Amino acid sequence: MVVDGDFIGFQVLPFLAFVALIIVTLLAMSIRVIREYERAVVFRLGRLLGVKGPGLFFLIPFIDSMVKVDLRIVTVDVPEQKIITKDNVTVGVDAVIYYKVFDPEKAITKIENYHYAVLMYGQTTLRDVVGQVELDDLLTKREEINKRLQEILDQVTDPWGIKVTAVTLKEVKLPEGMLRAMAKQAEAERWRRARIIEAEGERQAAAIMAEAAMIYEKHPIAVRLRELQTLIEIAREKNMVIVTPTMLGSNEMMGMIAGMLRAQAQPRVEEQVREG
């Protein structure tokens, strides 16, 4: 029996193509590339093999499996929580948690879903910590509260291979009645400060005037000179009649005052004459 060579080649080619397709598929399934900020936790037949990456590595198809872990800092937005503070004030508080995975092997093998676990534990820790502080401390000591939250979360998540880098309170919502009461308190505080400043100004002015009175007592002529300066300033006003007591001073002093007043009034008289 003679077998045609072309017929044999026609049957072998599909088989070779099928084998080549299987080889290419297996290579595609075995070759893995992990980025610089990622790691791959590899399991072989269900047993932990190790952590691979970054770069190129190979897996045995149908035998090896992997779970990819991101090592970058992840932001978790904790939704608003209704919390009663230590002084029985209901507030709405939300926060933001920043964490990163430093041990991919623990993050996969020690806990089922580390992202969800961080979110849930962050909510409960936020309730516990805020419930132990008063409203004034919650509004004025946020940095201390943030640090306390970060320390508590980091201590719990450390066995999971997770590092909590920061926790920040994003917003504190107060009831309307509490906002009005705080506004009245702030207004009263401003009035108190204004009155204290005014009283302090009066005290300083009284001290300066007492000091000036002592100087005038030692130097009576200074009083006369001050009166003279006051009359000169008054004389600058137009259409004003100035009446001074006759016992203001001696005749010489009165003459000096009259001369200064005439000197101040003469330019206005000449101006009126020119206008007339």
Helices and strands as residue ranges (DSSP letters): H 5-30, E 31-34, E 38-44, E 47-52, E 55-58, E 64-70, E 74-84, E 90-101, H 104-109, H 114-130, H 135-140, H 142-157, G 158-160, E 162-173, H 176-218, H 220-235, G 246-248, H 251-275
